[in-house]
């Protein structure tokens, strides 16, 4: 009887690098990988003419340990003042999701996580309403409901979020149609690791029932924007945007359904890129290595 042997795979790492652009950078970086007996499977780089910054993302396999890989980079980091991140390529990003009442974005993220289509791990969902507890429970994800009816409630909610982030090694916070404005303090604490999604019409409609407003104005484009959260409301660095053309025949409910689909797809793409370490910050904009 023939036995089947287990095929061992070589560990794979994602390396992201940000620094001032300088001569000899790529040669030094690839030399460090060779020193660690690594093989480059994927490599992307970009020089920003606006800021003079250099950005690079590599996927590297090596049989050497993580410590050996970091030691190989030590000299290059010191010489060129690199901001380097080295993480296992297949490790899921621990993600906390904040919600209110709308289920579509949470449903999409939970389904994609469950099916392995997005490399995230959602250990808990926080909501300022209890409406989505059953949805989270269907996917086996604990749900914490903390109603917000006062400033004190909001402060307590945000403190619970920060405590959970710190105590559970949360790397990403997703506002999946969470209808509360985050405080400046929370925005600062989560800088670069909190993603929001919002509808973006042309023109833009604010307040209650934006899809009814859009219908009355005869909107021809429905869009959505995913961006990093900052203290400036809905003005953080943009990660992904999508738009769908519509016409006069669409009812407000049809516009809402189209808009929710666009929001879900746009947020999912932003989270996917974050989980794959494809997003790097260049001031107020993002570099996306697709």
C-alpha positions in Angstrom: 0.0 0.0 0.0 1.4 3.4 -1.0 1.5 6.0 1.7 0.9 9.7 1.0 3.6 11.9 2.4 2.8 15.3 3.8 4.2 18.1 1.6 5.8 20.8 3.8 5.4 24.4 2.5 8.0 27.1 3.0 6.8 29.9 5.2 5.7 33.0 3.4 6.1 36.6 4.6 4.7 40.0 3.6 7.3 42.7 3.9 6.2 46.4 3.6 8.7 49.2 3.5 8.3 53.0 3.7 11.1 55.5 3.7 12.6 58.5 2.0 13.7 57.6 -1.5 17.4 57.0 -1.8 19.9 55.5 -4.3 20.6 51.9 -3.7 17.5 51.1 -1.8 16.2 48.2 -3.9 19.6 46.6 -4.2 20.0 46.8 -0.4 16.6 45.3 0.3 16.9 42.4 -2.1 20.4 41.8 -0.8 18.9 41.4 2.7 16.4 38.9 1.4 19.2 36.9 -0.3 21.1 36.9 3.0 18.0 35.4 4.7 17.9 32.7 1.9 14.6 34.1 0.8 12.9 33.9 -2.6 10.9 36.9 -3.8 7.5 35.7 -5.1 5.9 39.2 -5.5 7.4 42.7 -5.5 5.8 46.1 -6.1 7.3 49.5 -5.5 6.4 53.2 -6.0 8.2 56.5 -5.7 6.0 59.4 -4.8 7.1 62.6 -6.6 5.0 64.7 -4.3 6.6 63.6 -1.0 9.8 62.0 -2.1 8.8 58.9 -0.3 9.5 55.3 -1.3 7.0 52.4 -0.9 7.5 48.7 -1.4 5.6 45.5 -0.8 7.2 42.1 -1.1 6.0 38.5 -0.6 9.0 36.4 0.3 9.4 32.7 1.1 12.3 31.5 3.3 12.9 28.4 5.4 14.8 30.7 7.9 13.1 31.9 11.1 11.3 35.3 11.4 14.2 36.4 13.7 16.7 35.5 11.0 14.8 37.6 8.4 14.6 40.6 10.8 18.4 40.3 11.5 19.1 40.3 7.8 17.2 43.6 7.5 18.7 45.2 10.6 21.7 46.8 8.8 19.5 48.1 5.9 17.0 49.5 8.3 19.7 51.4 10.2 21.4 52.7 7.1 18.3 53.9 5.2 16.0 54.6 8.1 13.4 52.2 6.9 9.9 51.7 8.4 9.6 47.9 7.9 6.8 45.5 8.8 7.4 41.8 8.4 4.3 39.6 9.0 3.3 36.0 8.1 1.5 36.1 4.8 -1.4 33.8 5.8 -2.1 35.2 9.3 -5.6 36.6 9.4 -6.1 40.2 10.6 -7.9 40.4 13.9 -10.8 42.7 13.2 -13.4 44.4 15.4 -16.6 45.5 13.7 -18.8 48.3 14.9 -22.4 48.5 13.7 -25.8 50.2 14.2 -28.9 48.8 12.5 -28.1 48.3 8.8 -27.1 44.6 8.3 -25.7 44.6 4.7 -22.0 45.4 5.4 -21.8 43.2 8.5 -23.5 40.3 6.6 -21.0 40.6 3.8 -17.9 40.7 6.0 -19.1 37.7 8.2 -20.0 35.7 5.1 -16.6 36.4 3.4 -14.7 35.6 6.6 -16.7 32.4 7.1 -16.0 31.3 3.5 -12.3 32.3 3.6 -12.6 34.9 0.9 -11.3 37.7 3.2 -8.3 36.9 5.5 -9.8 38.4 8.7 -10.8 37.0 12.0 -13.7 38.8 13.7 -13.8 37.8 17.4 -16.6 40.2 18.3 -19.1 42.8 17.0 -20.0 45.9 18.9 -23.3 47.7 18.3 -25.0 50.8 19.7 -28.3 48.9 18.9 -29.1 45.2 19.6 -30.7 44.7 16.1 -27.8 42.7 14.6 -27.1 40.4 17.5 -28.9 37.5 15.8 -27.0 38.0 12.5 -23.7 37.9 14.4 -24.9 34.9 16.3 -25.7 33.0 13.1 -22.0 33.1 12.3 -21.0 32.3 15.8 -19.5 35.7 16.6 -20.2 37.2 20.0 -22.2 40.5 20.0 -21.9 43.3 22.5 -24.8 45.9 22.6 -24.1 49.2 24.3 -26.9 51.7 23.7 -25.8 55.3 23.2 -28.4 57.9 24.5 -26.0 60.4 26.1 -22.5 61.8 26.0 -21.7 59.6 28.9 -23.0 56.5 27.0 -20.8 57.4 24.0 -17.7 57.8 26.2 -18.4 54.4 27.8 -18.9 52.8 24.4 -15.7 54.2 23.1 -13.8 53.1 26.2 -15.1 49.6 25.8 -13.9 49.6 22.2 -10.4 50.8 23.2 -10.2 48.3 26.0 -11.2 45.5 23.7 -8.7 46.6 21.0 -5.9 46.6 23.6 -6.8 43.4 25.3 -7.4 41.3 22.3 -4.7 42.3 19.8 -7.1 43.9 17.4 -5.3 45.2 14.3 -8.3 46.7 12.4 -11.6 48.3 13.4 -14.3 48.4 10.7 -17.2 50.8 10.9 -19.8 48.8 9.0 -22.4 51.5 8.8 -21.9 52.5 12.4 -23.9 55.6 12.6 -22.0 57.5 15.3 -19.3 60.1 14.9 -16.1 58.9 16.7 -14.5 61.3 19.1 -11.2 62.9 18.2 -9.5 60.9 20.9 -10.7 57.6 19.5 -9.8 58.6 16.0 -6.2 59.4 17.1 -5.9 56.1 19.0 -7.1 54.1 16.0 -5.2 56.2 13.3 -4.3 54.1 10.3 -6.3 51.0 11.5 -9.9 52.1 11.4 -11.9 52.0 8.1 -15.3 53.6 7.5 -17.8 53.2 4.6 -20.3 55.8 3.5 -22.5 56.5 0.6 -21.3 59.2 -1.8 -23.8 60.6 -4.2 -23.3 63.3 -6.9 -24.5 65.6 -5.4 -24.2 64.5 -1.8 -27.2 64.1 0.4 -27.0 64.3 4.2 -29.5 63.6 6.9 -32.4 61.3 7.0 -33.3 59.0 4.0 -30.6 60.0 1.5 -32.0 57.6 -1.1 -35.4 59.3 -1.1 -33.6 62.6 -1.6 -31.6 61.1 -4.4 -34.8 59.8 -6.1 -36.4 63.2 -5.9 -33.4 64.8 -7.4 -33.1 62.3 -10.3 -29.7 61.1 -9.3 -27.8 59.3 -12.1 -24.9 57.9 -10.1 -24.8 56.0 -6.8 -21.5 55.5 -5.2 -19.6 54.5 -2.0 -16.3 55.5 -0.5 -14.2 53.5 2.0 -11.6 55.5 3.8 -9.4 55.6 6.9 -11.1 57.3 9.9 -9.7 60.7 10.9 -10.9 63.5 13.1 -12.2 65.3 9.9 -15.5 63.6 9.3 -15.5 61.5 6.1 -12.3 63.2 4.9 -9.8 60.5 5.8 -7.4 59.0 3.2 -9.5 57.2 0.5 -8.9 53.5 0.1 -11.6 52.5 -2.5 -14.5 54.0 -4.4 -17.2 52.5 -6.6 -20.1 54.0 -8.6 -23.1 52.5 -10.4 -25.2 54.3 -13.0 -29.0 54.5 -12.4 -31.9 56.2 -14.1 -35.4 57.6 -13.5 -37.0 54.2 -13.5 -35.5 53.2 -10.1 -37.7 53.6 -7.0 -36.2 54.8 -3.7 -36.2 51.2 -2.4 -34.3 50.0 -5.6 -31.8 52.8 -5.2 -31.3 51.8 -1.6 -30.7 48.2 -2.6 -28.2 49.2 -5.2 -26.5 51.6 -2.8 -26.2 48.9 -0.1 -24.6 46.5 -2.6 -22.1 49.1 -3.6 -21.3 49.9 0.0 -20.7 46.2 0.8 -18.5 45.6 -2.2 -16.5 48.8 -1.6 -15.9 48.1 2.1 -15.0 44.5 1.5 -12.4 45.5 -1.0 -10.8 48.0 1.4 -10.8 45.4 4.2 -9.3 42.8 1.8 -6.4 45.1 0.8 -5.8 46.0 4.4 -5.7 42.3 5.4 -3.2 41.6 2.6 -1.0 44.5 3.7 -1.5 46.3 0.3 -2.3 49.7 1.7 0.5 52.2 2.6 0.0 55.8 3.7 1.5 58.7 1.8 0.4 61.8 3.7 -3.3 62.3 3.1 -3.6 59.7 0.4 -3.1 56.0 0.1 -0.8 53.8 -2.0 -2.6 50.6 -3.0 -0.4 47.7 -4.3 -3.0 45.7 -6.2 
